[in-house]
Amino acid sequence: MYGMTDDVNNSDLLLRRYLLGGLAPGEREQIEQRVFIDPLYREKVQLIEEELVDEFVDGNLTGEERAAFAAHLRVNPSLRLDVGIVEELKRHTAPRPAAAGVAEFAPSRWAVWLAALRRFRTPLAVTCLALLVGGAALLFWRNLETRRLEQQLLYERARRDGIEREVARLNAHEGEAGAGAALEAMASPATRAELAPGVSRDARDGAAYPTLAPPPGAAYARLRLRLEPAAGGYQIYLARFKTVDNGVRFEADLRPTLEDGAPGLWVTLPLGVLPDGDYQIELSGRDAAGRLVELPEHYYSFRIIRRRP
Amino acid sequence: MNRKRGTSGGDFNALLAWLHPDRETAAGLYEEVRRNLIQLFARQGCHDPEGMADETIARVTNKVVGLSETFEGAPALFFYGVAKKQLLEYQRQRNVPLEPHHEPSTLPTQHEDQERDDRDDRLHDCFEQCLSGLAADERDLILRYYEGSGQEKINRRKQLAAERGIGLNALRVRVLRTRTGLRACIEECLRGGSLK
């Protein structure tokens, strides 16, 4: 300690033990008697006591020393006052702006926070503080999460809108010369299927669904919907793609074409908005006035199962 | 100078005369003895160290007439001897050992917490008042001395000592004396409620 001699250090250690209650009665009485008759010795004891208080407040005592000091603190109001004064001194200095020339010794931000937190020491206050901090953290996290999800939703909507516009454009040109050949070139056999109307609505009859198995990264699939004579001779058909729970995922206006003399509808599916699962297609004809006429016999089913990479 | 309740003026004068022929020096010795007694009782965990110190002084005062002729040695040691007997009586009465126990700590009750908070608030107010009463140099010294922690604090103290051209031990003694004065002011403030 501060470069003192061994004798002084030994004496300091003895006094620390005395002040922490670790001396035998005989040794203790010798020190006490000397304190009564030697003012300089008394001052030395006070210095060691001040050192202990300082170390206690800073949390620098060893576990055993701290326990002994705390035991004294419980029964010694005078020592409690000393500790209180040193705490006040440290609290007073903690938020002070650093003086010129000692800026490197400025108290840390943590010290300021810890000093402020000392005011919240009752169990109730600690609980309230913990609830407040926890609640604020939860709100902050939820706010962040909501923003992230909103951003993601906006992105997904924009992407879906883009896909649907593109698909609507492609489907609108179905039946035009050359369009079919170009689109056919985009689709592999795994992303192309021909559906006959009325195929097992829900596979109750055990018939297998026609299945599309697009490879990873495939953006489109092509379906050929066969038209029976009951479909009438509409210029435009509306195909609604529904999930098994009757939710509409996608719809498209389609023009009929002939292939090998058989009428049918080519439809380009945006795979980005159709996850794996079972789908049903309801078909309606659009008359000259633009009204939709339901075609209950023209009901198609299919399944999408993507191939794993 | 504090004066023991119940001691007669004549006995008290005899006590001072026994401590030292010079009355002023005797008064200083008396205060010193009283401080030592209070400290002794406080370190032993007595509930009313000041009251017990006054009781010791009263017992000595009651015997002082014959003491000057029969007791050899430093009068302060006689006070110490009486105080030790008193501590044994205290121990017997309360049936507690003199040395504090290292009891397992228990959680304070809400009432105790409230009391402690009130006490802390009063201490804080008195501290601020007494600190502002210190001379600027003393205030600066004590605040800078207690600033920081760990190595940072040690460096600061070395710097403080160097600025004043004194050694670290001399600095510690100077701060101790300043703090003793500050403490006396705070104690007075807490006792008398002398807050403005």
Contacts between the chains, C-beta under 8 A, distances in Angstrom:
chain1	res1	chain2	res2	distance
A	2	B	168	4.6
A	2	B	169	6.7
A	4	B	169	7.9
A	19	B	43	7.6
A	21	B	99	5.0
A	21	B	100	6.2
A	29	B	84	7.6
A	32	B	40	6.3
A	32	B	80	6.5
A	33	B	77	6.0
A	33	B	80	5.8
A	35	B	36	6.1
A	35	B	39	7.7
A	35	B	40	7.9
A	36	B	33	7.3
A	36	B	36	5.2
A	36	B	74	7.4
A	36	B	76	4.2
A	36	B	77	6.0
A	36	B	79	6.9
A	36	B	80	4.8
A	37	B	74	4.7
A	37	B	76	5.2
A	37	B	77	6.3
A	39	B	32	6.9
A	42	B	36	6.8
A	43	B	173	6.7
A	43	B	176	7.0
A	46	B	176	5.9
A	46	B	180	7.7
A	47	B	172	5.6
A	47	B	173	7.0
A	47	B	176	5.9
A	50	B	172	7.4
A	50	B	175	8.0
A	50	B	176	5.8
A	50	B	179	7.2
A	54	B	146	7.6
A	58	B	149	4.8
A	58	B	150	7.5
A	58	B	153	7.7
A	60	B	149	7.9
A	60	B	150	7.8
A	67	B	102	5.2
A	68	B	102	6.3
A	70	B	102	7.9
A	70	B	105	6.9
A	71	B	100	4.3
A	71	B	101	6.2
A	71	B	102	4.6
A	71	B	103	6.8
A	72	B	43	7.3
A	72	B	45	7.3
A	72	B	100	5.3
A	74	B	45	7.9
A	74	B	100	6.8
A	74	B	103	7.5
A	75	B	45	3.1
A	75	B	100	4.8
A	76	B	42	5.2
A	76	B	43	6.3
A	76	B	45	5.8
A	76	B	100	7.6
A	77	B	42	7.0
A	77	B	49	7.8
A	78	B	38	7.3
A	78	B	39	7.1
A	78	B	42	3.9
A	78	B	43	8.0
A	78	B	49	6.6
A	79	B	42	7.0
A	79	B	43	7.8
A	81	B	123	7.6
A	81	B	183	6.9
A	81	B	186	7.2
A	81	B	187	7.0
A	81	B	190	8.0
A	82	B	183	7.2
A	84	B	120	7.2
A	84	B	123	4.9
A	84	B	127	7.9
A	85	B	123	7.7
A	85	B	127	6.6
A	85	B	179	6.9
A	85	B	182	6.8
A	85	B	183	5.9
A	85	B	186	6.4
A	86	B	146	6.5
A	88	B	123	6.7
A	88	B	124	6.2
A	88	B	127	4.2
A	89	B	142	6.5
A	89	B	143	6.7
A	89	B	146	4.0
A	90	B	146	5.4
A	90	B	147	7.6
A	92	B	127	7.6
A	92	B	128	8.0
A	92	B	131	7.1
A	92	B	143	6.4
A	93	B	143	5.3
A	93	B	144	7.6
A	93	B	146	6.0
A	93	B	147	4.1
A	93	B	148	7.8
A	96	B	143	7.5
A	96	B	147	7.7
A	99	B	144	7.9
A	102	B	144	7.5
A	102	B	156	6.8
A	102	B	159	7.1
A	105	B	147	6.4
A	105	B	148	5.2
A	105	B	152	5.4
A	105	B	155	7.1
A	105	B	156	5.1
A	107	B	147	6.9
A	107	B	148	6.4
A	111	B	149	7.6
A	121	B	113	6.7
A	121	B	116	7.8
A	121	B	117	7.5
A	122	B	110	6.4
A	122	B	113	4.1
A	122	B	114	7.5
A	122	B	117	7.3
A	123	B	107	7.1
A	123	B	110	7.3
A	123	B	113	7.5
A	124	B	110	6.7
